[in-house]
Amino acid sequence: MTLTSYVLIGTILSHDPVFATIQFSINPETNGKPGIAVMPISAIPCEVNVGGKVFVVKNENNDYPVISCEKKE
């Protein structure tokens, strides 16, 4: 079964100049534990800092997921 719509909430665990390691949880939480992903820094549209939040949103009407970052106050 393929998910057609989802929201992943990620916390940046570490990074170097090229890649970031991010722990993702699905929202709402279901029967799975958080997962780890290594993403290129170039795919993240904001400043990458340890502890920062990244969101990956896929709507059934979109072909690809959209990556965004937490709003800074």
Secondary structure as UniProt FT lines:
FT   STRAND          6..15
FT   STRAND          19..27
FT   STRAND          35..40
FT   HELIX           41..43
FT   TURN            50..51
FT   STRAND          53..58
FT   TURN            60..61
FT   STRAND          66..69
//
